[in-house]
Amino acid sequence: MMALMISALYGCTVMQLRNEVKTDEVRLAAKTDELKIEEARQAQLQQEIAQLKTDLATRQMSLDDLKARLEQLQRANDATVAQTQAQQDKKRERAAKLQRHQKEVVAIEQSSGSLEEKQKRLQYLKDEIRKSLSMLEQT
């Protein structure tokens, strides 16, 4: 009789452990999927940063184009999920730099200087943005 009770208790424990393992496997699969999605977002953001850097170096870009690209990067950065402190810091740093550059574009747009002066400021801003993007890629 005692052996039967021990056997039944053992069976219940094994079933409970099996259910916990299945639950953990499901949770792990969900987290793995989330990680893949986030890695894809990060890769897309890095690709957009690299593309903007290339465009800044190789083609003429108007203030409106630059403004739109910076807004696009800001939206992509906002969409990224930062779970660790390091990821949160990197996301905040990117957001701050992008906002600063967006304000600089607006300042150039609203300045009353000559067209030549605005083009010089725009070229300088492009160079600064390219440097910032390079530093963001490094981190």
C-alpha positions in Angstrom: 0.0 0.0 0.0 2.8 2.4 1.0 4.7 1.5 -2.2 1.5 2.4 -4.3 1.2 5.8 -2.6 4.9 6.5 -3.2 4.6 5.4 -6.8 1.5 7.7 -7.3 3.3 10.6 -5.6 6.3 10.0 -7.8 4.1 10.0 -10.9 2.4 13.2 -10.0 5.8 14.9 -9.4 7.0 13.7 -12.8 3.9 15.0 -14.5 4.2 18.3 -12.8 7.9 18.6 -13.8 7.0 17.7 -17.4 4.3 20.4 -17.5 6.8 23.0 -16.1 9.3 22.0 -18.8 6.7 22.4 -21.5 5.7 25.8 -20.1 9.4 26.9 -20.0 9.9 25.7 -23.6 6.9 27.7 -24.8 8.2 30.8 -23.0 11.7 30.3 -24.4 10.3 30.0 -27.9 8.4 33.2 -27.5 11.4 35.1 -26.1 13.5 33.7 -29.0 11.0 35.1 -31.5 11.0 38.4 -29.8 14.8 38.5 -29.9 14.8 37.7 -33.6 12.4 40.5 -34.3 14.4 43.0 -32.2 17.6 41.9 -33.9 16.0 42.5 -37.3 14.9 46.0 -36.2 18.4 46.7 -35.0 19.8 45.5 -38.3 17.4 47.7 -40.2 18.2 50.7 -38.1 22.0 50.1 -38.7 21.3 49.7 -42.4 19.4 53.0 -42.5 22.2 54.8 -40.6 24.7 53.4 -43.1 22.6 54.4 -46.1 22.2 58.0 -44.8 25.9 58.2 -44.1 26.6 57.1 -47.7 24.0 59.5 -49.1 25.4 62.4 -47.1 28.9 61.6 -48.6 27.9 61.0 -52.2 24.9 63.0 -53.3 23.3 66.4 -53.0 20.7 66.3 -50.4 18.2 69.1 -49.8 17.2 70.3 -46.3 13.8 68.6 -46.8 15.5 65.3 -47.8 17.8 65.5 -44.8 14.9 66.4 -42.4 12.8 63.5 -43.7 15.7 61.0 -43.4 16.4 62.2 -39.8 12.7 61.8 -38.9 12.8 58.3 -40.5 15.8 57.3 -38.3 14.1 58.8 -35.3 11.0 56.7 -35.9 13.1 53.6 -36.4 15.0 54.3 -33.2 11.7 54.8 -31.3 10.5 51.4 -32.5 13.5 49.6 -31.1 13.0 47.8 -27.8 15.7 48.4 -25.2 15.6 45.9 -22.4 19.1 46.2 -20.9 20.6 49.3 -19.4 23.2 49.4 -22.2 20.5 49.2 -24.9 18.5 51.9 -23.2 21.6 54.1 -23.0 22.4 53.6 -26.6 18.8 54.3 -27.7 18.7 57.5 -25.6 22.1 58.6 -27.1 20.8 58.0 -30.7 17.6 59.8 -29.9 19.4 62.8 -28.5 21.8 63.1 -31.4 19.0 62.7 -34.0 16.9 65.4 -32.2 19.9 67.7 -32.1 20.5 67.3 -35.8 16.8 67.8 -36.5 16.9 71.1 -34.6 20.0 72.1 -36.6 18.2 71.5 -39.9 15.3 73.6 -38.7 17.7 76.4 -37.7 19.2 76.4 -41.2 15.7 76.4 -42.7 14.7 79.4 -40.6 17.9 81.4 -40.9 17.8 84.5 -43.0 21.3 84.1 -44.5 22.1 83.9 -48.2 21.6 80.7 -50.2 25.4 80.2 -50.3 25.6 80.6 -46.5 22.8 78.1 -46.0 24.5 75.6 -48.3 27.8 76.0 -46.4 25.9 75.4 -43.1 24.1 72.4 -44.7 27.4 70.9 -45.8 28.9 71.4 -42.4 25.8 69.8 -40.8 26.0 66.8 -43.2 29.6 66.3 -42.2 28.7 66.5 -38.5 25.8 64.0 -39.0 28.1 61.7 -40.9 30.5 61.8 -37.9 27.7 61.2 -35.5 26.4 58.3 -37.5 29.8 56.7 -37.6 30.1 57.0 -33.8 26.6 55.5 -33.4 27.6 52.6 -35.6 30.7 52.0 -33.5 28.8 51.8 -30.2 
